[in-house]
């Protein structure tokens, strides 16, 4: 399916309770209270007291977190 408008990676936070990744992503590690995923050119790591996936598709991830403890975004190193 061709998109009418180009999508760009975005991360939306709502009171640090809801986190929405709106672009293609790959889950690397998922546990009850943590998540690591590859997102566009970045690695995203989230730790919380509780982590709940509200919805997930090939191009969108909606998380609900309780008591966010750690949120880290690092740029992937380019490989030659």
N, CA, C and O of each residue as an XYZ file, in Angstrom:
320
protein
N       0.835     -1.174      0.000
C       0.000      0.000      0.000
C       0.882      1.239      0.000
O       1.777      1.358      0.837
N       0.650      2.144     -0.903
C       1.436      3.362     -1.012
C       0.830      4.443     -0.127
O      -0.383      4.653     -0.117
N       1.702      5.126      0.616
C       1.265      6.197      1.499
C       1.034      7.474      0.687
O       1.805      7.780     -0.221
N      -0.011      8.206      1.008
C      -0.291      9.472      0.346
C       0.721     10.530      0.766
O       1.193     11.311     -0.060
N       1.048     10.552      2.045
C       2.029     11.489      2.573
C       3.177     10.693      3.169
O       2.956      9.642      3.770
N       4.413     11.188      3.009
C       5.545     10.431      3.565
C       5.494     10.414      5.086
O       5.161     11.413      5.723
N       5.835      9.248      5.661
C       5.887      9.126      7.112
C       7.309      9.396      7.583
O       8.280      9.012      6.930
N       7.412     10.041      8.689
C       8.706     10.295      9.304
C       8.637      9.770     10.725
O       7.584      9.811     11.362
N       9.747      9.283     11.212
C       9.789      8.734     12.565
C       9.440      9.823     13.570
O       9.961     10.936     13.505
N       8.557      9.489     14.494
C       8.231     10.414     15.571
C       7.959      9.618     16.838
O       7.492      8.480     16.794
N       8.260     10.237     17.950
C       7.978      9.662     19.255
C       7.092     10.651     19.986
O       7.471     11.806     20.182
N       5.919     10.204     20.387
C       4.992     11.075     21.100
C       4.861     10.590     22.534
O       4.666      9.400     22.784
N       4.970     11.519     23.472
C       4.840     11.199     24.889
C       3.665     11.973     25.451
O       3.492     13.155     25.154
N       2.856     11.305     26.263
C       1.733     11.955     26.924
C       1.887     11.733     28.424
O       1.604     10.646     28.928
N       2.333     12.760     29.132
C       2.560     12.690     30.588
C       3.496     11.553     30.982
O       3.454     11.084     32.119
N       4.312     11.121     30.082
C       5.236     10.013     30.304
C       4.509      8.738     30.728
O       5.119      7.828     31.290
N       3.208      8.677     30.457
C       2.424      7.467     30.701
C       2.199      6.700     29.405
O       2.239      5.469     29.390
N       1.964      7.426     28.324
C       1.746      6.819     27.010
C       2.884      7.224     26.088
O       3.235      8.401     25.999
N       3.454      6.246     25.407
C       4.537      6.479     24.452
C       4.112      5.851     23.132
O       3.755      4.674     23.082
N       4.151      6.639     22.068
C       3.755      6.156     20.750
C       4.927      6.320     19.789
O       5.428      7.426     19.590
N       5.358      5.211     19.195
C       6.370      5.231     18.142
C       5.617      5.096     16.833
O       4.939      4.097     16.596
N       5.738      6.093     15.997
C       4.937      6.150     14.779
C       5.825      5.996     13.549
O       6.043      6.957     12.812
N       6.332      4.798     13.330
C       7.160      4.481     12.174
C       7.575      3.021     12.318
O       7.299      2.404     13.347
N       8.215      2.473     11.333
C       8.649      1.079     11.392
C       9.653      0.892     12.520
O      10.526      1.735     12.729
N       9.528     -0.203     13.240
C      10.415     -0.487     14.359
C      10.649     -1.992     14.425
O       9.925     -2.772     13.805
N      11.664     -2.390     15.181
C      11.944     -3.806     15.422
C      12.178     -3.994     16.909
O      13.023     -3.324     17.501
N      11.434     -4.900     17.506
C      11.651     -5.216     18.918
C      12.911     -6.047     19.050
O      13.083     -7.049     18.356
N      13.782     -5.631     19.936
C      15.009     -6.376     20.198
C      14.860     -7.169     21.489
O      15.229     -8.341     21.564
N      14.313     -6.507     22.501
C      14.108     -7.186     23.785
C      12.853     -6.613     24.435
O      12.659     -5.398     24.473
N      12.013     -7.492     24.939
C      10.781     -7.086     25.609
C      10.630     -7.907     26.875
O      10.613     -9.137     26.838
N      10.520     -7.206     28.001
C      10.294     -7.855     29.295
C       9.113     -7.166     29.965
O       8.554     -6.207     29.434
N       8.745     -7.663     31.126
C       7.594     -7.114     31.837
C       7.745     -5.625     32.134
O       6.761     -4.886     32.129
N       8.971     -5.185     32.392
C       9.163     -3.784     32.764
C      10.219     -3.061     31.930
O      10.670     -1.981     32.311
N      10.622     -3.645     30.789
C      11.600     -2.962     29.941
C      11.421     -3.345     28.477
O      10.843     -4.378     28.138
N      11.941     -2.469     27.631
C      11.827     -2.659     26.193
C      13.056     -2.058     25.538
O      13.508     -0.980     25.923
N      13.592     -2.750     24.553
C      14.640     -2.208     23.692
C      14.181     -2.450     22.269
O      13.816     -3.569     21.906
N      14.199     -1.395     21.463
C      13.798     -1.571     20.067
C      14.666     -0.713     19.163
O      15.238      0.296     19.575
N      14.740     -1.153     17.923
C      15.418     -0.419     16.872
C      14.355      0.428     16.192
O      13.312     -0.075     15.774
N      14.635      1.726     16.088
C      13.632      2.652     15.590
C      14.294      3.645     14.664
O      15.017      4.535     15.111
N      14.049      3.494     13.367
C      14.678      4.320     12.344
C      16.192      4.204     12.501
O      16.727      3.105     12.359
N      16.888      5.273     12.784
C      18.340      5.251     12.932
C      18.769      5.223     14.399
O      19.910      5.549     14.727
N      17.850      4.832     15.272
C      18.107      4.921     16.705
C      17.787      3.619     17.425
O      17.041      2.776     16.926
N      18.370      3.479     18.609
C      17.996      2.433     19.546
C      17.281      3.115     20.696
O      17.762      4.116     21.226
N      16.147      2.582     21.080
C      15.338      3.148     22.149
C      15.260      2.128     23.276
O      14.943      0.960     23.052
N      15.555      2.587     24.493
C      15.490      1.724     25.665
C      14.593      2.382     26.706
O      14.778      3.547     27.055
N      13.619      1.620     27.195
C      12.652      2.122     28.173
C      12.594      1.147     29.345
O      12.496     -0.064     29.151
N      12.655      1.685     30.559
C      12.453      0.902     31.784
C      11.367      1.595     32.585
O      11.366      2.821     32.703
N      10.452      0.830     33.129
C       9.375      1.370     33.951
C       8.995      0.341     34.999
O       9.384     -0.824     34.920
N       8.235      0.790     35.974
C       7.745     -0.152     36.978
C       6.871     -1.220     36.317
O       6.993     -2.409     36.610
N       5.980     -0.771     35.413
C       5.158     -1.673     34.611
C       5.087     -1.130     33.195
O       5.039      0.081     32.979
N       5.082     -2.037     32.242
C       5.031     -1.680     30.828
C       3.921     -2.498     30.177
O       3.868     -3.717     30.344
N       3.038     -1.836     29.438
C       1.902     -2.506     28.812
C       1.809     -2.065     27.353
O       1.805     -0.866     27.070
N       1.735     -3.012     26.430
C       1.558     -2.679     25.011
C       0.070     -2.502     24.753
O      -0.706     -3.452     24.851
N      -0.320     -1.269     24.420
C      -1.729     -0.999     24.122
C      -2.078     -1.451     22.716
O      -3.139     -2.032     22.492
N      -1.178     -1.183     21.755
C      -1.383     -1.651     20.385
C      -0.036     -1.731     19.681
O       0.910     -1.016     20.014
N       0.023     -2.636     18.682
C       1.255     -2.814     17.938
C       0.915     -3.247     16.520
O       0.104     -4.148     16.307
N       1.545     -2.594     15.559
C       1.418     -2.978     14.159
C       2.806     -2.853     13.531
O       3.775     -2.567     14.233
N       2.911     -3.062     12.236
C       4.226     -3.010     11.592
C       4.821     -1.614     11.585
O       6.035     -1.464     11.440
N       3.990     -0.583     11.740
C       4.520      0.774     11.686
C       4.080      1.658     12.859
O       4.163      2.883     12.778
N       3.614      1.036     13.947
C       3.213      1.836     15.103
C       3.231      0.976     16.365
O       2.769     -0.165     16.369
N       3.775      1.553     17.431
C       3.798      0.894     18.733
C       3.281      1.890     19.761
O       3.804      2.997     19.879
N       2.250      1.493     20.507
C       1.662      2.343     21.542
C       1.842      1.637     22.880
O       1.292      0.559     23.107
N       2.621      2.260     23.763
C       2.920      1.697     25.074
C       2.268      2.518     26.169
O       2.119      3.733     26.047
N       1.886      1.847     27.229
C       1.470      2.538     28.450
C       2.472      2.138     29.518
O       2.699      0.950     29.748
N       3.071      3.120     30.167
C       4.062      2.843     31.202
C       3.588      3.407     32.528
O       2.948      4.457     32.581
N       3.907      2.702     33.585
C       3.602      3.165     34.935
C       4.927      3.416     35.635
O       5.756      2.513     35.752
N       5.122      4.628     36.093
C       6.340      5.030     36.798
C       7.578      4.837     35.915
O       8.417      3.977     36.180
N       7.673      5.649     34.870
C       8.817      5.610     33.959
C      10.099      5.858     34.741
O      10.203      6.836     35.481
N      11.077      4.968     34.575
C      12.322      5.078     35.321
C      13.495      5.443     34.432
O      14.438      6.092     34.885
N      13.450      5.031     33.160
C      14.596      5.249     32.270
C      14.085      5.326     30.841
O      13.287      4.492     30.414
N      14.549      6.333     30.102
C      14.176      6.516     28.700
C      15.439      6.982     27.990
O      15.926      8.080     28.256
N      15.975      6.162     27.089
C      17.242      6.485     26.449
C      17.141      6.268     24.942
O      16.665      5.229     24.483
N      17.594      7.259     24.182
C      17.647      7.153     22.724
C      19.096      7.359     22.317
O      19.708      8.365     22.675
N      19.651      6.405     21.564
C      21.008      6.544     21.055
C      20.994      6.291     19.549
O      20.262      5.439     19.046
N      21.809      7.041     18.866
C      21.921      6.877     17.410
C      22.740      5.623     17.109
O      23.788      5.387     17.710
N      22.236      4.824     16.162
C      22.967      3.630     15.748
C      24.237      4.059     15.023
O      24.253      5.049     14.291
N      25.286      3.302     15.242
C      26.515      3.568     14.508
C      26.385      2.971     13.115
O      25.925      1.842     12.943
N      26.798      3.749     12.133
C      26.718      3.269     10.744
C      27.791      2.232     10.490
O      28.944      2.401     10.888
N      27.401      1.156      9.823
C      28.363      0.115      9.465
C      28.784      0.306      8.024
O      27.985      0.696      7.173
N      30.028      0.032      7.766
C      30.562      0.235      6.423
C      30.436     -1.013      5.620
O      30.833     -1.041      4.455
